[in-house]
Amino acid sequence: MAVDAGDRSPLEGGCTCRAVRYRLLSGPIFVHCCHCRWCQRETGASFALNAMIESDRVLLLQGQPEIVHTPSLSGVGQKIARCPVCRIALWSNYGGGGDLVRFVRVGTLDQPDRLPPDIHIFTSSKQPWLVLPPGTPAVLEYYDRNVYWPKASLARREALFGPAPPQR
């Protein structure tokens, strides 16, 4: 979402050793900065920054990632696409979105600064020394996408999954 409308260059990225390279064929649906303990443990960092995008909009340019099945907090599990050489995580497919949606690790982009977070989630477990920027929504746990996503992002989700049932 935060892709500069004036910059039409594609977003490309890959692993550290450059064995796997990819291109995003559009801007993402939405960018999550997740502060949950699970993401902290999985990344070895204070949060995970993921750009949610339709899988068919991630074009593999070089190499073939290895898919590693791992557990997830939801209990459904996730598939992490890793470089088979340097083992860097490039994206995940979570159970809820299946193979239709990828959560691309923003840090693997050549220009990660082009995708700042649209929202900070699970801030109840955020590291206390981390100061969140004003102007970016932040929620204690998860959120209602109908409140935070732009209409265009909701339409992209509906194109993938059909109309969403009302959230409670």
C-alpha positions in Angstrom: 0.0 0.0 0.0 2.8 2.4 0.8 4.4 2.1 -2.6 5.1 5.6 -3.9 2.6 6.2 -6.7 5.2 8.3 -8.5 7.7 5.5 -8.5 6.6 2.9 -11.1 9.7 0.7 -10.9 8.9 -2.8 -9.8 9.7 -4.0 -6.4 12.3 -6.8 -6.6 14.0 -8.8 -3.9 15.7 -12.0 -3.0 17.9 -13.8 -0.5 21.3 -12.8 0.7 23.3 -15.0 -1.6 21.1 -14.0 -4.6 20.3 -17.6 -5.5 16.6 -16.8 -5.4 15.2 -13.6 -6.8 11.6 -12.4 -7.2 9.5 -9.4 -8.4 6.3 -8.1 -7.0 4.0 -7.4 -10.0 1.9 -4.9 -8.0 1.9 -3.1 -4.7 0.8 -5.3 -1.7 -2.7 -5.6 -0.4 -1.5 -4.5 3.1 1.7 -4.4 5.1 1.7 -5.8 8.7 4.3 -5.1 11.3 3.7 -7.9 13.7 5.0 -7.7 17.3 3.7 -11.0 18.6 6.1 -13.2 20.5 5.8 -15.9 17.9 7.1 -13.6 15.1 9.8 -12.3 17.5 11.0 -15.9 18.1 10.7 -16.9 14.4 12.7 -14.0 13.1 15.1 -13.5 16.0 14.1 -9.8 15.8 11.6 -7.5 17.6 8.9 -7.9 14.9 8.1 -9.3 11.5 7.4 -6.9 8.6 5.3 -8.7 6.0 3.7 -7.4 2.7 0.6 -9.4 2.0 0.1 -9.9 -1.8 -1.6 -12.4 -4.1 0.7 -15.3 -4.8 0.2 -14.9 -8.6 1.7 -11.4 -8.3 5.0 -12.7 -7.0 7.1 -13.6 -10.1 10.1 -15.9 -9.5 13.0 -14.5 -11.5 15.7 -16.9 -10.4 16.1 -20.0 -8.4 13.6 -22.1 -6.6 12.8 -21.6 -2.9 12.5 -24.6 -0.6 9.2 -24.8 1.2 9.5 -25.5 4.9 6.4 -26.4 6.9 6.4 -24.9 10.4 3.9 -24.6 13.2 2.1 -21.3 13.8 0.3 -19.7 16.7 -3.1 -20.4 15.0 -2.4 -24.1 15.1 -2.9 -24.3 11.3 0.8 -24.0 10.4 2.6 -22.1 7.7 4.8 -22.7 4.8 7.9 -20.6 4.7 9.7 -20.2 1.4 13.5 -20.2 2.1 16.5 -20.0 -0.1 17.9 -23.6 -0.3 21.5 -22.1 -0.2 21.5 -19.3 2.4 18.3 -20.3 4.2 16.8 -16.8 4.2 13.0 -16.7 4.6 11.5 -14.9 1.6 7.8 -15.3 2.2 5.2 -17.3 4.1 1.9 -18.8 3.2 -0.3 -19.0 6.3 -3.2 -21.5 6.7 -5.9 -18.8 6.4 -4.8 -17.6 3.0 -3.6 -21.0 1.8 -1.5 -20.8 -1.3 -3.4 -17.7 -2.6 -1.7 -15.1 -0.5 2.0 -14.6 0.3 3.4 -12.7 3.2 6.6 -11.4 1.6 9.3 -10.5 4.1 9.8 -6.8 3.4 13.5 -7.0 4.5 14.2 -9.2 1.5 13.3 -6.4 -0.9 16.1 -4.5 -2.6 14.3 -1.3 -1.5 12.5 -2.3 1.8 12.0 1.4 2.7 9.3 1.6 -0.1 7.0 -0.6 2.1 6.6 0.8 5.6 3.9 -0.8 7.7 0.2 0.1 7.2 -0.5 -1.2 10.7 1.3 -2.5 13.8 -0.4 -5.6 15.2 0.0 -7.5 18.5 1.5 -4.4 20.1 0.6 -5.9 23.5 3.8 -7.9 23.3 5.9 -5.2 21.5 9.3 -4.6 22.9 9.0 -1.8 25.5 12.0 0.2 24.1 10.4 0.3 20.6 8.6 3.6 19.9 5.9 3.3 17.2 5.6 6.2 14.8 2.6 8.5 15.1 0.1 8.3 12.3 0.4 4.5 11.7 -2.5 2.5 13.2 -1.4 0.2 16.1 -3.6 -2.4 17.8 -3.1 -4.5 20.9 -3.9 -7.8 19.1 -5.4 -8.4 15.6 -7.9 -6.1 13.9 -11.0 -5.8 11.7 -9.8 -5.4 8.1 -13.0 -3.6 7.2 -11.9 -0.8 9.5 -8.3 -0.5 8.4 -8.0 -1.7 4.9 -8.6 0.6 1.9 -11.5 -0.4 -0.3 -9.1 -1.4 -3.1 -7.5 -3.9 -0.7 -10.8 -5.3 0.4 -11.8 -5.8 -3.3 -8.5 -7.7 -4.0 -9.3 -10.0 -1.0 -12.8 -10.5 -2.2 -11.5 -11.4 -5.7 -9.4 -14.2 -4.1 -11.8 -15.6 -1.6 -15.3 -14.3 -2.5 -17.4 -12.1 -0.2 -16.2 -12.3 3.4 -18.7 -13.3 6.1 -19.4 -10.5 8.6 -16.8 -10.3 11.3 -18.0 -10.4 14.9 
